[in-house]
Amino acid sequence: MYWFILFIAGILEAGWLLGIQKSESFTNIPYVILAVFCMVLSLILFSIALKEIPINVAYLVWLAVGASSISIINHYFFNQFLSIQQILCLCLIFAGVVGLKLLS
């Protein structure tokens, strides 16, 4: 359950990064609200996950899921190109997260 919470926290990290990106220097208020909401909820869920997952592992997973999510979101919704090499690296990140889960 804590790993699922951590995964959702990582996706929400991508949500606040997207909100900041689309807020146009904090002038587009709905995106500012989205960014703040995702940021707060991501940190709350991250802190809940820390009850069972060591902080060094949790932070790596949170960061990896967030970075991978924002890359995938930008590719599908904002036409940002992902090369084969970048997709391979995202797969390696995913394999690392699965490895950390299996070893924890």
Secondary structure as a PSIPRED ss2 file (coil, helix, strand):
# PSIPRED VFORMAT (PSIPRED V4.0)

   1 M C   1.000  0.000  0.000
   2 Y H   0.000  1.000  0.000
   3 W H   0.000  1.000  0.000
   4 F H   0.000  1.000  0.000
   5 I H   0.000  1.000  0.000
   6 L H   0.000  1.000  0.000
   7 F H   0.000  1.000  0.000
   8 I H   0.000  1.000  0.000
   9 A H   0.000  1.000  0.000
  10 G H   0.000  1.000  0.000
  11 I H   0.000  1.000  0.000
  12 L H   0.000  1.000  0.000
  13 E H   0.000  1.000  0.000
  14 A H   0.000  1.000  0.000
  15 G H   0.000  1.000  0.000
  16 W H   0.000  1.000  0.000
  17 L H   0.000  1.000  0.000
  18 L H   0.000  1.000  0.000
  19 G H   0.000  1.000  0.000
  20 I H   0.000  1.000  0.000
  21 Q H   0.000  1.000  0.000
  22 K H   0.000  1.000  0.000
  23 S C   1.000  0.000  0.000
  24 E C   1.000  0.000  0.000
  25 S C   1.000  0.000  0.000
  26 F C   1.000  0.000  0.000
  27 T C   1.000  0.000  0.000
  28 N C   1.000  0.000  0.000
  29 I H   0.000  1.000  0.000
  30 P H   0.000  1.000  0.000
  31 Y H   0.000  1.000  0.000
  32 V H   0.000  1.000  0.000
  33 I H   0.000  1.000  0.000
  34 L H   0.000  1.000  0.000
  35 A H   0.000  1.000  0.000
  36 V H   0.000  1.000  0.000
  37 F H   0.000  1.000  0.000
  38 C H   0.000  1.000  0.000
  39 M H   0.000  1.000  0.000
  40 V H   0.000  1.000  0.000
  41 L H   0.000  1.000  0.000
  42 S H   0.000  1.000  0.000
  43 L H   0.000  1.000  0.000
  44 I H   0.000  1.000  0.000
  45 L H   0.000  1.000  0.000
  46 F H   0.000  1.000  0.000
  47 S H   0.000  1.000  0.000
  48 I H   0.000  1.000  0.000
  49 A H   0.000  1.000  0.000
  50 L C   1.000  0.000  0.000
  51 K C   1.000  0.000  0.000
  52 E C   1.000  0.000  0.000
  53 I C   1.000  0.000  0.000
  54 P C   1.000  0.000  0.000
  55 I H   0.000  1.000  0.000
  56 N H   0.000  1.000  0.000
  57 V H   0.000  1.000  0.000
  58 A H   0.000  1.000  0.000
  59 Y H   0.000  1.000  0.000
  60 L H   0.000  1.000  0.000
  61 V H   0.000  1.000  0.000
  62 W H   0.000  1.000  0.000
  63 L H   0.000  1.000  0.000
  64 A H   0.000  1.000  0.000
  65 V H   0.000  1.000  0.000
  66 G H   0.000  1.000  0.000
  67 A H   0.000  1.000  0.000
  68 S H   0.000  1.000  0.000
  69 S H   0.000  1.000  0.000
  70 I H   0.000  1.000  0.000
  71 S H   0.000  1.000  0.000
  72 I H   0.000  1.000  0.000
  73 I H   0.000  1.000  0.000
  74 N H   0.000  1.000  0.000
  75 H H   0.000  1.000  0.000
  76 Y H   0.000  1.000  0.000
  77 F H   0.000  1.000  0.000
  78 F H   0.000  1.000  0.000
  79 N C   1.000  0.000  0.000
  80 Q C   1.000  0.000  0.000
  81 F C   1.000  0.000  0.000
  82 L C   1.000  0.000  0.000
  83 S C   1.000  0.000  0.000
  84 I H   0.000  1.000  0.000
  85 Q H   0.000  1.000  0.000
  86 Q H   0.000  1.000  0.000
  87 I H   0.000  1.000  0.000
  88 L H   0.000  1.000  0.000
  89 C H   0.000  1.000  0.000
  90 L H   0.000  1.000  0.000
  91 C H   0.000  1.000  0.000
  92 L H   0.000  1.000  0.000
  93 I H   0.000  1.000  0.000
  94 F H   0.000  1.000  0.000
  95 A H   0.000  1.000  0.000
  96 G H   0.000  1.000  0.000
  97 V H   0.000  1.000  0.000
  98 V H   0.000  1.000  0.000
  99 G H   0.000  1.000  0.000
 100 L H   0.000  1.000  0.000
 101 K H   0.000  1.000  0.000
 102 L H   0.000  1.000  0.000
 103 L H   0.000  1.000  0.000
 104 S C   1.000  0.000  0.000
